[in-house]
Amino acid sequence: MSEIRNKLFDLTKEIGSLSIRNDILANFERIHQDKKFQSNIGYLGRGKQSQFMGYLQINEQSDIINKKTPIRITRLDKELLDSFTYGNNYIRKINSLCLSPLLDILPNAYSVVDPYWFIDQEKKMYSNIELQSEKLDEFVKQFHKTKPFGLIMSRLKLAPDLKRIDKKGFAMGIYEIKKSIAKAGFENCPKDLFEFGLRSNSKSLDALLNTVFLALLYLNSSIECIDQLIFQKFTSNKLITLDEKSIFNVSNMSSNALGKIYELSIADGFFFGGEIILTNFKLNEITVKDFCSIYGAAFNFSQDFGSETKVMLRVLDENFSAYGNLLSSAHI
């Protein structure tokens, strides 16, 4: 396991020992078991795939939803609201700490690289909190050593005018790349991203700019997956593992310019996009043990084979990014 993963899992172990974590876990279970909540805010909040923020947003929008749709939202009581607000603030504080080098080297990109910027740009649902933790400090310090920060600094030395790009420019650039990845589909990499990667060591202005954006996208993916793992630690006692007992077919194990992907068939299962899981199985006498992010899942049923769930996974690299190949050709 890489050093950054070691530090990350040390942090999650510490989270598991926090007394407030037990309160959050109990409240999370309550919102998904209590009939008063589970059919509306529990289901809709989880479906937004934005950790605690999803529940807080549905709660905030409950009056509008109740007025304009047939759905009836029961607002979170104070205990639930306080628990989920703390969890949201904890995750977003970690994001600000991990991305803090950008405040010095590329300040206009700092806030937009955070995955939460796209859903709460004005930080209306965030209050800064102080976190005192040696494990957190060690993890953040290790994260600051990752390759994308070095790439950004080296490209800015060659093209300092890139710092003049405003926040809107960085936001649009990241959004357009993410949109092109989504349009390309699970198995493919957009052609332009592949070409950007090939030219990542060129000193032309276009190539320097593109490499900076690739590094920002890589950071965005890492933070996104780290956020999800921390959320799962707050709200669950164990990580989902797909092993030889649950997997009956491996239909795809491949790689492209974005990263590695797996497509597996399991007998049963229900997943949300973005969930972090562990694969641990043998294929041709080789052990496949990886942390992955769920891209999607499809349920199928036939009379011959019964029910199956096809799970599409993006494999996470040593820095917990789903785009492990994105910067592989780039030199600092």
Helices and strands as residue ranges (DSSP letters): H 3-17, H 19-33, H 35-37, I 38-42, H 43-47, H 52-60, H 62-68, H 78-98, H 101-105, H 107-113, G 115-118, H 134-143, H 147-158, G 160-164, H 167-184, H 191-198, H 205-235, E 241-243, E 247-255, E 260-266, E 276-283, E 286-302, E 306-315
